[in-house]
Amino acid sequence: MSDNDYTTPAEPLSKEGERFWAIAVHALGIVLEFFAPLLGYLLLKDRGPFIRHHVIESLNFGLNMLLLYVVLAISVVGWLFFWVPPIIWVIFRIIAAYKASLGEFYRYPWTIKFIKH
């Protein structure tokens, strides 16, 4: 194995492959809120423009949900609203997965863009 084998870029995914993985990253984000988008970003971001868009959006949304939980955790009143983020992330992840299934470039609303496209 030569040194060049480690620097070879991954092959682009087919349009169907990009769509499948975009749906999977959003859907798995329901159960694995931050970890599925992070793995998707690390493994798939260079495999095509559609999947890159969706893994970045999904990861940004996951980071925003973590930030929301931190803010709620340090606030006395926030503990009363600890049940809200799971509802938000399930609804928006379902919408994102559906939009990805249609081949649309979906953006989560009200998110801070920690990672740029």
N, C-alpha and C positions, 0 to 999 in steps of 0.2 A: 504494500500500500504506500503510495507516495504522499508527500505533504499536500499536494494539490487536491487530493481526494476529499479533504476536510473543508476546503473552501469552495467546492462546487455548489452553486446555488441549486436549490430544490426546483424540480420541474413545476411549471404552472399546472394548476388543476384545470380540469374541464369546467365548462360553465355549470354543468350539473353537479360536479364535485364541489365547486365553490358554493353553490346554493345549498347543497346538503350540509356542508360543514358550517355554513352561516346559521342555518336553522338549528343545528346541533349545539353550537356554542350558546345561542340564546336560550334554547330549551334546557340544556344542562345547567345553565346559570340559575334556573329556578331552584334547583336542589343544591348546587355547589356554587353559591352566589359569586364569590370572587375567584375561586380556583379554576373553574371551567373557562372563563374568559382569559385568565392569565395563561393557562396552558394553550388555549387557542391562539393567543397572541404570539407566544414564544415559538409555537410549532407551525403556524399557518400564515403569518403576516406577509411572507414573501411569495406566496403561492398564487396570487392574483389580486387585481384591484377590488373585486367585489368582496372577497373574503377578508382582505386587509381592512376595508371600510367597516365591515361588521364586527371583526374581532376588536378593533380599536374602540368602536362605539360601545360594545358590550363591556370591555374592560373599563372604560371611563365611567359607565353606569355603575359597575361594581364598586369602583373606587368612591363614587359619590354616595352609594349606599353605606359603605364602611364609614365614611365621614359623617353621614347623618346619624349613624348609631353612636359614634363617639360623642357628637354634640348632644344627643339625647341622654347618653350615659352620664355626662358631667353636669347635666341640668337636673335639678330636683323635680321640676315639672315635667321634664322629658321622660321620666320613668313612666308617667301616665300614658305616654304615646308610643311606647316600645312595640306595640302591636301594629303600628302603621307601616313601617318599612317593608315587612313581608308582603303585605297586600299590594303596595306600590310595585315591588319588584316582580311579583307574579303577573300582575296585569300588564306592565310594560314589556316584560320578557315574552309574554304570549303574543302581544302585538308585534314586537320585533321579529319573532320567529315567523309569524304569518306574513309580514312584509317581505322578509327574506325569501319565503317560499314563492312569492310572486315575482321575485327578481328585482325588488326595489331597494334602493339605498336608504335605509331607515336611520333616522337620528332620534335618540332618546331626548325627550323634552326636559328642560330645566337642569341640564347637567353641565358641570364644569369640565372643560376639555383639558385634562391633565396630560394626555398623550395626543399629539396633533397628527393629522393624516399626512 
